[in-house]
């Protein structure tokens, strides 16, 4: 639709028609419980096994190292808490994370702190990047797990995962990485990366909501969060959502096969959008937040001088443009981004930041149409100042 523009793919991406077709096929034809011994159960199990094999091959890991979950939040919780609690039995009670993690990571660390763990929250620079030296200095003999995200969901900054992983591996400390926002645009080879746990979610790559995966490298200490069954190698009990898992695999297959082309196009959309907004607002009236070099291709977090985030988002919504503040709306009032706060940005950038994120269905023509709407919004804002 030309009058509505969805620029919030970092929050959730639209389901691809091929994925929907795969899921419908499973829902129509697969009726058994994957844990049942009969033919219907075996058919469901085969669907799950095929999906696991496909995703594992694309990620460069063994199928048995992938555990299906309900999404990124569960994967983060399970990866961090499951490993931290297992390591506590070895006397390890220290956790290292960063100040710009997703709330699924930060709140898990907060909860573990209440259980007696000590948490070190590393600062970031003005582009949102963690210092490898800070990680090195934070590591102690009692560190249970380190958790640092791959690509930031608010500003798109990519962290030095490989360098951090080399440090943790040398120290013998499990390393968890939230790669929910990076899957689909960034190459991930778990056979090469020094990472022990990695979280993924299907709905960021045009798959269904409510399904994700956690990579747990063979030999990594892990305690399940849930109890009650033998599913997922006794790591995550509960009847599997076969249709969602099959949809996840189909979405993953598409994103791996089309990644390089998609990345180039998303980068073009992003750069064109920033150029248009700079031309409309004035280059000195906007600021792009995040790292200019180490970044995801589909996220543009932009601050507008003299305006505020809440007013901008309301006006954008009225104009048919879906964007985000990058943080949750709490009790009807906008909560300022913890990521931008951690980056120590000037107040005007913190209070006027809007995240635009691009993906399936967006076009260059649409960028121009939406830019015209932004121009109207900014002109109206200036005349009411």
C-alpha positions as CSV (number, residue, x, y, z in Angstrom):
1,X,0.0,0.0,0.0
2,X,1.5,3.3,-1.0
3,X,-0.1,5.2,1.8
4,X,1.4,3.0,4.6
5,X,5.1,2.3,5.1
6,X,6.4,-0.4,7.4
7,X,9.9,0.7,8.6
8,X,10.0,-1.4,11.8
9,X,11.4,-4.7,10.7
10,X,13.8,-4.8,13.6
11,X,10.8,-5.2,15.9
12,X,9.2,-7.9,13.7
13,X,9.4,-8.7,10.0
14,X,6.5,-9.7,7.8
15,X,5.9,-13.4,7.2
16,X,7.2,-14.4,3.7
17,X,4.5,-16.1,1.5
18,X,6.8,-19.2,1.0
19,X,7.0,-19.6,4.8
20,X,3.3,-19.3,5.3
21,X,2.8,-21.9,2.6
22,X,5.2,-24.3,4.3
23,X,3.5,-23.8,7.6
24,X,0.0,-24.4,6.2
25,X,1.2,-27.6,4.6
26,X,2.5,-28.8,7.9
27,X,-0.7,-27.8,9.7
28,X,-2.9,-29.5,7.2
29,X,-0.8,-32.7,6.9
30,X,1.0,-33.3,10.2
31,X,-1.3,-34.3,13.0
32,X,0.9,-36.3,15.3
33,X,2.9,-35.4,18.4
34,X,6.6,-35.7,17.6
35,X,7.2,-37.7,20.7
36,X,4.7,-40.4,19.7
37,X,5.9,-43.8,18.4
38,X,3.3,-44.3,15.7
39,X,3.6,-43.2,12.0
40,X,1.9,-39.8,12.6
41,X,4.4,-39.0,15.4
42,X,7.3,-40.2,13.3
43,X,6.2,-37.9,10.4
44,X,6.1,-34.9,12.8
45,X,9.6,-35.9,14.1
46,X,10.9,-36.1,10.6
47,X,9.7,-32.5,9.9
48,X,11.6,-31.3,13.0
49,X,14.7,-33.2,12.1
50,X,14.8,-31.8,8.6
51,X,14.4,-28.3,9.9
52,X,17.1,-28.8,12.5
53,X,19.5,-30.3,9.9
54,X,18.9,-27.4,7.5
55,X,19.5,-24.7,10.0
56,X,22.5,-26.4,11.6
57,X,24.2,-26.8,8.2
58,X,23.7,-23.1,7.4
59,X,25.1,-22.1,10.8
60,X,28.1,-24.5,10.6
61,X,27.2,-26.5,13.7
62,X,25.9,-30.0,14.6
63,X,22.2,-30.6,14.6
64,X,22.4,-31.8,18.2
65,X,23.8,-28.4,19.2
66,X,20.6,-26.6,18.2
67,X,17.7,-26.4,20.7
68,X,14.4,-25.0,19.4
69,X,12.7,-22.4,21.7
70,X,9.8,-20.0,21.7
71,X,12.0,-17.2,20.4
72,X,14.9,-14.9,21.2
73,X,13.8,-14.0,24.7
74,X,13.7,-17.6,25.8
75,X,16.9,-18.4,24.0
76,X,18.7,-15.5,25.9
77,X,17.2,-16.6,29.2
78,X,18.1,-20.2,28.7
79,X,21.5,-19.6,27.4
80,X,22.6,-17.2,30.2
81,X,20.8,-18.7,33.2
82,X,21.2,-22.3,32.1
83,X,25.0,-21.9,31.8
84,X,25.4,-19.6,34.8
85,X,23.6,-22.0,37.2
86,X,25.5,-25.0,35.9
87,X,28.8,-23.2,36.4
88,X,27.8,-22.1,39.9
89,X,28.2,-25.8,40.9
90,X,31.9,-25.2,39.9
91,X,32.1,-22.2,42.2
92,X,31.7,-19.7,39.3
93,X,29.4,-16.8,40.3
94,X,30.4,-13.9,38.1
95,X,28.6,-12.7,34.9
96,X,29.9,-10.2,32.4
97,X,27.6,-8.3,30.0
98,X,27.3,-4.9,28.4
99,X,25.1,-1.9,29.1
100,X,23.5,-2.0,25.7
101,X,22.1,-5.5,25.6
102,X,18.5,-6.4,24.8
103,X,16.3,-6.4,27.9
104,X,16.0,-10.2,27.6
105,X,19.7,-10.3,28.5
106,X,19.8,-7.4,31.0
107,X,16.7,-8.5,32.9
108,X,18.0,-12.1,33.0
109,X,21.3,-10.8,34.5
110,X,19.3,-8.7,37.0
111,X,17.4,-11.8,38.1
112,X,20.6,-13.9,38.5
113,X,22.0,-11.1,40.6
114,X,19.1,-11.6,43.0
115,X,20.2,-15.3,43.1
116,X,23.6,-14.2,44.4
117,X,25.6,-13.8,41.1
118,X,27.8,-10.8,40.7
119,X,27.2,-8.9,37.4
120,X,29.7,-6.6,35.6
121,X,28.0,-4.4,33.1
122,X,30.6,-3.0,30.7
123,X,30.3,0.5,29.2
124,X,30.3,1.3,25.5
125,X,31.8,4.1,23.5
126,X,29.7,6.9,21.8
127,X,29.0,4.5,18.9
128,X,27.7,1.7,21.1
129,X,30.7,-0.5,20.9
130,X,32.2,-2.6,23.7
131,X,36.0,-2.4,24.3
132,X,37.8,-5.8,24.1
133,X,40.2,-4.5,26.7
134,X,37.3,-3.9,29.1
135,X,36.3,-7.5,28.7
136,X,39.8,-8.7,29.3
137,X,40.0,-6.6,32.5
138,X,36.6,-7.8,33.7
139,X,37.4,-11.5,33.4
140,X,38.1,-13.2,36.7
141,X,38.8,-16.8,37.9
142,X,35.1,-17.0,39.0
143,X,33.5,-15.7,35.8
144,X,30.7,-18.1,35.0
145,X,29.6,-16.7,31.6
146,X,30.1,-13.7,29.3
147,X,27.1,-12.5,27.3
148,X,27.6,-9.8,24.6
149,X,25.2,-9.3,21.7
150,X,26.2,-9.5,18.0
151,X,24.3,-6.6,16.4
152,X,22.4,-4.1,18.5
153,X,18.7,-4.0,17.9
154,X,18.4,-0.2,18.5
155,X,21.4,1.4,16.7
156,X,22.7,-1.5,14.7
157,X,26.2,-1.5,16.1
158,X,28.1,-4.8,15.6
159,X,30.3,-5.9,18.5
160,X,33.8,-7.4,18.2
161,X,32.5,-10.9,18.9
162,X,35.4,-12.8,17.4
163,X,38.0,-10.9,19.5
164,X,35.9,-11.2,22.7
165,X,35.4,-14.9,22.0
166,X,39.1,-15.5,21.7
167,X,39.5,-14.0,25.2
168,X,36.8,-16.1,26.7
169,X,38.0,-19.3,25.1
170,X,41.5,-18.7,26.4
171,X,40.1,-18.2,29.9
172,X,37.9,-21.2,29.7
173,X,34.7,-19.1,30.1
174,X,31.5,-19.9,28.1
175,X,30.5,-17.1,25.8
176,X,26.8,-16.4,25.0
177,X,25.9,-14.1,22.0
178,X,22.5,-12.7,21.2
179,X,22.4,-12.8,17.4
180,X,18.7,-12.3,17.1
181,X,19.1,-9.0,15.1
182,X,22.1,-10.2,13.0
183,X,20.7,-13.5,11.6
184,X,19.7,-12.9,8.0
185,X,22.2,-10.2,7.1
186,X,25.5,-11.2,8.8
187,X,27.4,-14.4,8.0
188,X,27.5,-16.7,11.0
189,X,29.8,-19.8,11.0
190,X,29.6,-21.5,14.4
191,X,32.3,-23.9,13.3
192,X,34.8,-21.1,13.2
193,X,33.5,-18.5,15.7
194,X,34.8,-18.8,19.3
195,X,31.2,-18.8,20.7
196,X,29.6,-21.4,23.0
197,X,26.0,-20.2,23.0
198,X,24.0,-18.2,20.5
199,X,20.4,-17.0,20.4
200,X,18.2,-16.7,17.3
201,X,14.6,-15.8,16.5
202,X,12.5,-16.6,13.4
203,X,10.4,-13.5,13.2
204,X,13.3,-11.2,12.5
205,X,14.0,-13.1,9.2
206,X,10.4,-13.2,7.8
207,X,9.6,-16.4,9.7
208,X,6.8,-16.9,12.3
209,X,6.6,-15.3,15.7
210,X,6.9,-17.5,18.7
211,X,9.8,-19.8,17.6
212,X,13.6,-19.4,17.8
213,X,16.7,-21.5,18.6
214,X,19.6,-21.6,21.0
215,X,23.0,-23.0,19.9
216,X,24.7,-24.8,22.7
217,X,28.2,-26.0,21.8
218,X,28.9,-29.6,22.7
219,X,30.4,-29.8,26.2
220,X,29.0,-26.4,27.3
221,X,27.7,-26.6,30.9
222,X,23.9,-26.2,30.8
223,X,20.9,-26.6,33.1
224,X,17.4,-26.6,31.6
225,X,15.0,-23.9,32.7
226,X,12.0,-26.1,32.4
227,X,11.2,-29.7,33.5
228,X,8.7,-32.3,32.4
229,X,9.8,-34.1,29.3
230,X,12.6,-35.5,27.1
231,X,12.2,-33.2,24.2
232,X,15.2,-31.3,22.7
233,X,17.6,-33.7,24.3
234,X,16.1,-33.1,27.8
235,X,17.1,-29.4,27.5
236,X,13.7,-27.9,26.7
237,X,10.6,-30.1,27.5
238,X,7.2,-29.5,25.9
239,X,5.5,-30.6,22.7
240,X,7.3,-29.0,19.7
241,X,5.5,-26.5,17.5
242,X,6.1,-28.4,14.3
243,X,4.6,-25.9,11.9
244,X,6.5,-23.0,13.4
245,X,9.8,-24.9,13.4
246,X,9.3,-25.8,9.7
247,X,8.5,-22.2,9.0
248,X,11.7,-21.1,10.7
249,X,13.7,-23.5,8.6
250,X,12.1,-22.2,5.4
251,X,12.7,-18.6,6.4
252,X,16.3,-19.4,7.3
253,X,16.9,-21.2,4.0
254,X,15.7,-18.1,2.1
255,X,17.8,-15.7,4.2
256,X,21.0,-17.7,3.8
257,X,20.5,-18.1,0.0
258,X,19.7,-14.4,-0.5
259,X,21.8,-12.8,2.2
260,X,24.4,-11.0,0.1
261,X,21.9,-9.6,-2.3
262,X,19.6,-8.6,0.5
263,X,22.3,-7.0,2.5
264,X,23.4,-4.8,-0.4
265,X,19.8,-3.7,-1.1
266,X,19.1,-3.0,2.6
267,X,22.2,-0.9,2.8
268,X,21.1,1.1,-0.2
269,X,17.7,1.7,1.3
270,X,19.3,2.8,4.5
271,X,21.8,5.2,2.9
272,X,19.2,6.7,0.6
273,X,16.9,7.3,3.6
274,X,19.6,9.0,5.6
275,X,20.5,11.2,2.6
276,X,16.9,12.2,1.9
277,X,16.4,13.1,5.6
278,X,19.6,15.1,5.7
279,X,18.5,17.0,2.6
280,X,15.0,17.6,4.1
281,X,16.0,18.5,7.6
282,X,19.5,19.9,7.0
283,X,22.7,17.9,7.7
284,X,23.3,19.9,10.9
285,X,19.8,19.1,12.1
286,X,20.0,15.3,12.2
287,X,22.5,12.8,13.7
288,X,22.9,9.1,12.9
289,X,23.4,7.1,16.1
290,X,25.6,4.0,16.0
291,X,28.9,2.9,14.6
292,X,29.5,4.1,11.0
293,X,31.6,1.1,10.0
294,X,30.6,-1.9,12.3
295,X,26.9,-1.9,11.8
296,X,23.9,-3.9,10.5
297,X,22.6,-2.8,7.1
298,X,18.9,-2.4,7.9
299,X,18.8,-0.2,11.0
300,X,19.0,3.6,10.9
301,X,18.7,5.3,14.3
302,X,18.3,9.0,13.7
303,X,18.0,12.0,16.0
304,X,16.2,15.2,14.9
305,X,17.3,18.5,16.5
306,X,14.6,20.5,18.1
307,X,12.0,17.7,18.2
308,X,11.1,14.8,20.6
309,X,10.7,11.1,20.0
310,X,7.2,10.8,21.2
311,X,5.8,13.6,19.0
312,X,7.7,12.3,16.0
313,X,6.4,8.8,16.4
314,X,2.8,9.9,16.8
315,X,3.1,12.1,13.7
316,X,4.8,9.4,11.7
317,X,2.0,6.9,12.7
318,X,-0.7,9.4,11.6
319,X,1.1,9.8,8.3
320,X,1.2,6.0,7.8
321,X,4.9,5.5,8.6
322,X,5.7,2.8,11.2
323,X,8.9,3.4,13.1
324,X,10.1,2.9,16.7
325,X,11.9,4.5,19.6
326,X,13.8,1.2,19.9
327,X,12.6,0.9,23.5
328,X,9.4,-0.2,25.2
329,X,6.5,2.1,25.9
330,X,5.8,1.9,29.6
331,X,2.5,2.9,31.2
332,X,1.7,5.1,28.2
333,X,4.8,7.2,28.4
334,X,8.0,6.7,26.4
335,X,11.0,5.3,28.2
336,X,14.2,6.8,27.0
337,X,16.5,4.3,25.4
338,X,19.0,2.6,27.7
339,X,21.2,2.0,24.7
340,X,21.5,5.7,23.8
341,X,22.0,6.6,27.5
342,X,24.8,4.1,27.7
343,X,26.4,5.8,24.7
344,X,26.5,9.1,26.6
345,X,25.0,11.0,23.7
346,X,24.0,14.7,24.0
347,X,20.5,15.2,25.5
348,X,18.9,16.4,22.2
349,X,20.0,13.2,20.5
350,X,18.7,11.0,23.3
351,X,15.3,12.8,23.4
352,X,14.7,12.9,19.6
353,X,15.9,9.5,18.4
354,X,13.8,7.4,16.1
355,X,14.7,3.9,14.8
356,X,13.8,3.1,11.2
357,X,14.5,-0.4,10.1
358,X,14.0,-1.9,6.6
359,X,13.3,-5.3,5.1
360,X,11.0,-7.4,2.9
361,X,8.5,-5.3,0.9
362,X,10.4,-2.0,1.2
363,X,11.4,-0.3,-2.1
364,X,13.3,2.7,-3.3
365,X,10.1,4.3,-4.5
366,X,8.6,3.9,-1.1
367,X,11.6,5.6,0.5
368,X,10.9,8.7,-1.6
369,X,7.1,8.7,-0.8
370,X,7.8,8.3,3.0
371,X,10.5,11.1,2.8
372,X,7.9,13.5,1.4
373,X,5.7,12.7,4.4
374,X,8.6,13.4,6.8
375,X,9.2,16.7,5.0
376,X,5.6,17.7,5.8
377,X,5.9,16.6,9.4
378,X,9.2,18.6,9.9
379,X,7.8,21.7,8.1
380,X,4.7,21.6,10.4
381,X,6.9,21.2,13.4
382,X,9.0,24.2,12.5
383,X,6.0,26.5,11.9
384,X,4.6,25.6,15.4
385,X,7.9,26.2,17.2
